[in-house]
């Protein structure tokens, strides 16, 4: 069992003893960013890719960069004895009197939490989703802790007895899930929403772009449309905690034959091979996370 520890502002300590100031802007305003990183066999997968994305968004929001974040992650995995699970990492702007305009020169708050987690087998979990209009803020490429719109969407999905929400943009274009990116197979090509400011440029998503090319699966970054659903044969969600899992039902209607499709299984298998290579120490270069396009 993983030890109940955390990393807070430069040191590992007991979670129950950790204290964050009540005037921390992450607590008061959600003025904070976060990342979630997968751990398997005690190794943090794609750490550099996650921290590169975090660094970009720290720069965009003007939040300071805490030192030695990668070392802190590794130290916590070792201290907590985390074998299989994930790290939750959050950086807030820091502590200051409660006013909307933050003072200059703030010291950011760094908090990292380890958690055990049992990952489903690749393409082994059938996911049912419901669509909803996207009421999130306009910079979904910035992984902010201010997630109330996503939380409400997930509550609504749970109330309807399904697994996930998928957000709809203008013209009923499909954007992404509540915590994962979406791919649709339409005819003989995959479609996924372009990596602009309306979706998160997922680390797993970027890997799958590479795997699709290696597998010879045609792919285009184009938003799937609900109006074209009769042409869909399969769909899947992907993410750090999700892996690659089939979407078998949307808004109460099956997608394809209601099972994991061939391309979903192939990409799930490619992703699993990649992770096993990483664990064994033979990892390939991390995916380069594209700078989101202007919209």
C-alpha positions in Angstrom: 0.0 0.0 0.0 1.3 3.4 -0.9 2.3 5.6 2.0 0.2 8.6 2.8 2.8 11.2 1.9 2.9 14.3 -0.3 5.5 16.7 -1.5 4.9 20.3 -0.5 7.2 23.2 -1.3 10.4 21.3 -1.4 10.0 18.4 1.1 8.2 15.1 1.5 5.9 15.0 4.5 3.0 13.1 5.9 -0.2 14.0 4.1 -2.2 14.4 7.3 0.4 17.0 8.5 0.7 19.0 5.3 -0.7 22.5 5.5 -1.5 24.9 2.7 -2.1 28.5 3.6 -5.8 29.6 3.5 -4.8 32.6 1.4 -3.2 30.5 -1.3 -4.6 31.6 -4.6 -5.2 28.0 -5.8 -7.7 27.6 -2.9 -9.3 31.0 -3.3 -9.4 31.5 -7.0 -8.4 28.2 -8.7 -5.4 30.3 -9.8 -3.4 27.1 -10.3 -2.3 24.5 -12.9 -2.0 20.8 -12.7 -0.7 17.6 -14.3 -1.4 13.9 -13.8 1.4 11.5 -14.6 1.1 7.7 -14.9 3.3 5.4 -12.8 3.9 1.8 -13.7 6.4 -0.5 -12.0 7.6 2.5 -10.0 8.5 4.5 -13.2 6.9 7.8 -14.2 5.8 7.6 -17.8 6.3 10.6 -20.1 7.5 12.8 -17.3 9.4 15.2 -19.6 6.3 15.6 -21.9 4.1 16.5 -19.0 6.5 18.9 -17.5 7.1 20.6 -20.9 3.4 21.2 -21.2 3.3 22.5 -17.7 6.2 24.8 -18.3 4.5 26.3 -21.3 1.3 27.0 -19.4 3.2 28.4 -16.4 4.7 30.9 -18.8 1.4 31.7 -20.4 -0.3 32.4 -17.1 2.7 34.1 -15.5 2.9 31.6 -12.6 6.4 31.1 -11.3 8.4 27.9 -12.0 9.3 26.0 -8.8 12.8 24.5 -8.9 13.6 20.8 -9.4 10.1 19.6 -10.1 11.2 16.4 -11.8 13.5 15.5 -8.9 10.6 16.1 -6.5 8.3 13.7 -8.5 10.9 10.9 -8.4 11.7 11.5 -4.7 8.0 11.1 -3.8 7.4 8.0 -5.9 10.3 6.4 -4.1 9.4 7.6 -0.6 5.7 6.6 -0.9 6.5 3.2 -2.4 4.2 3.9 -5.4 4.3 1.0 -7.9 1.2 1.4 -10.0 -0.9 4.6 -9.9 -0.3 8.2 -10.7 1.1 11.5 -9.4 -1.1 14.6 -9.1 1.0 17.7 -9.4 -0.4 21.2 -8.7 1.3 24.6 -8.9 -0.6 27.6 -7.7 0.5 31.3 -8.0 1.1 31.3 -4.2 -0.1 33.1 -1.1 -1.2 36.7 -1.0 -4.0 38.9 0.4 -7.3 38.1 -1.3 -7.5 40.4 -4.3 -8.1 39.6 -7.9 -4.9 41.3 -9.1 -1.9 39.3 -7.8 1.2 41.1 -6.5 4.4 40.8 -8.4 7.1 38.4 -7.4 5.0 35.7 -5.8 6.4 32.4 -4.7 4.5 29.5 -6.2 3.1 26.7 -4.1 4.1 23.2 -5.3 2.0 20.2 -4.2 2.4 16.6 -5.4 0.2 13.7 -4.3 0.8 10.0 -5.1 -2.2 7.7 -5.6 -2.6 4.0 -6.3 -4.8 3.2 -9.3 -5.7 0.0 -11.1 -5.6 0.6 -14.9 -8.1 -1.2 -17.1 -6.7 -3.5 -19.8 -6.0 -1.8 -23.1 -9.3 -1.5 -25.0 -10.9 -3.5 -22.2 -13.4 -1.1 -20.8 -16.6 -0.2 -22.8 -17.4 3.4 -22.3 -20.8 5.0 -22.7 -20.9 8.8 -23.1 -23.4 11.6 -23.3 -22.9 14.8 -25.3 -23.4 18.3 -23.8 -22.7 21.8 -25.1 -19.2 23.0 -24.1 -19.6 25.7 -21.4 -15.9 25.6 -20.3 -13.7 28.6 -20.6 -12.0 29.4 -23.9 -8.5 28.1 -23.0 -8.9 24.4 -22.5 -5.3 23.9 -23.6 -4.3 25.4 -20.2 -4.7 22.7 -17.6 -6.1 24.8 -14.8 -7.6 23.5 -11.6 -10.7 25.6 -12.3 -12.8 22.7 -13.5 -16.4 23.5 -12.3 -17.9 23.2 -15.8 -16.3 19.8 -16.3 -17.4 18.7 -12.9 -21.0 19.6 -13.6 -20.8 17.8 -16.9 -19.5 14.7 -15.2 -22.2 14.9 -12.5 -24.8 15.1 -15.3 -23.4 12.1 -17.1 -23.3 10.1 -13.8 -27.0 11.1 -13.2 -27.8 9.6 -16.6 -26.0 6.4 -15.7 -23.2 6.7 -18.3 -19.4 6.9 -17.9 -18.3 10.2 -19.4 -19.4 13.5 -20.9 -18.2 14.6 -24.4 -18.3 18.3 -25.0 -19.9 19.8 -28.2 -18.9 23.0 -29.9 -20.5 25.0 -32.7 -22.3 23.0 -35.3 -22.3 20.0 -33.0 -18.6 19.4 -33.5 -17.2 16.9 -31.0 -14.4 18.3 -29.0 -13.2 16.0 -26.1 -14.3 14.1 -23.0 -14.3 15.4 -19.5 -10.8 14.1 -18.9 -9.7 12.6 -22.2 -9.3 13.2 -25.9 -11.7 11.7 -28.5 -11.0 9.9 -31.8 -13.7 8.7 -34.3 -13.2 6.3 -37.2 -15.3 7.6 -40.1 -14.9 5.5 -43.2 -11.3 4.6 -43.6 -9.7 7.4 -41.6 -9.5 8.6 -38.0 -10.7 12.0 -37.0 -9.9 14.0 -33.9 -10.3 17.6 -33.0 -7.4 19.8 -33.9 -5.0 20.7 -31.1 -6.2 24.3 -30.7 -7.3 26.2 -27.6 -10.6 24.4 -27.4 -9.1 21.1 -26.3 -6.2 19.9 -24.1 -3.2 18.8 -26.2 -3.0 15.4 -24.5 0.3 13.6 -24.1 -1.4 10.2 -24.9 -3.2 11.9 -27.9 0.1 13.0 -29.3 1.5 9.5 -28.9 -1.5 8.1 -30.8 -0.8 10.4 -33.7 2.6 8.7 -34.0 1.2 5.2 -33.5 -1.5 5.7 -36.2 1.2 6.7 -38.7 3.3 3.6 -37.7 0.3 1.4 -38.0 -0.7 2.8 -41.4 -4.0 4.2 -40.2 -5.0 7.4 -42.0 -5.7 10.2 -39.6 -6.8 13.8 -39.9 -7.1 16.5 -37.2 -10.6 17.5 -38.0 -13.5 17.8 -35.5 -15.9 14.9 -35.9 -19.5 16.0 -36.4 -22.6 14.5 -34.8 -24.4 14.9 -38.1 -22.0 12.3 -39.6 -22.5 9.6 -37.0 -24.1 7.2 -39.4 -20.7 7.0 -41.1 -18.8 6.1 -37.8 -17.6 2.5 -37.3 -15.8 3.0 -34.0 -14.6 5.6 -31.5 -12.3 5.7 -28.5 -11.1 8.0 -25.7 -7.5 8.3 -24.6 -5.7 9.9 -21.7 -3.1 9.3 -19.0 -5.6 7.5 -16.7 -7.9 6.3 -19.5 -5.3 4.7 -21.7 -7.1 3.8 -24.9 -10.7 2.6 -24.4 -13.6 2.2 -26.8 -16.6 4.4 -26.8 -19.5 1.9 -27.6 -22.5 4.2 -27.0 -23.2 7.9 -27.4 -26.4 9.5 -26.3 -28.1 6.1 -25.9 -27.2 4.9 -29.5 -24.5 2.3 -30.2 -21.4 3.2 -32.2 -20.6 0.5 -34.8 -21.4 -2.9 -33.4 -21.1 -1.7 -29.7 -17.7 -3.4 -29.3 -14.1 -2.3 -29.4 -13.2 -1.7 -33.0 -10.2 -3.1 -34.9 -8.3 0.3 -35.0 -9.1 1.0 -31.4 -7.6 -2.4 -30.4 -4.5 -1.8 -32.6 -3.8 1.6 -31.2 -4.4 0.3 -27.6 -1.9 -2.5 -28.2 0.6 0.0 -29.7 0.3 2.2 -26.6 0.7 -0.8 -24.3 3.8 -1.9 -26.1 5.2 1.6 -25.8 4.6 1.7 -22.0 6.2 -1.7 -21.5 9.2 -0.5 -23.5 9.4 2.5 -21.2 9.2 0.4 -18.1 12.0 -1.8 -19.4 14.2 1.3 -20.0 14.0 1.2 -23.8 11.7 4.2 -24.2 11.6 6.2 -27.4 11.7 9.9 -27.5 8.8 11.6 -25.7 6.1 13.1 -27.9 6.5 16.8 -28.8 3.4 18.5 -27.6 2.3 21.0 -30.2 1.7 24.6 -29.3 -2.1 25.0 -29.5 -3.4 26.8 -32.6 -5.2 30.1 -32.3 -9.0 30.0 -32.6 
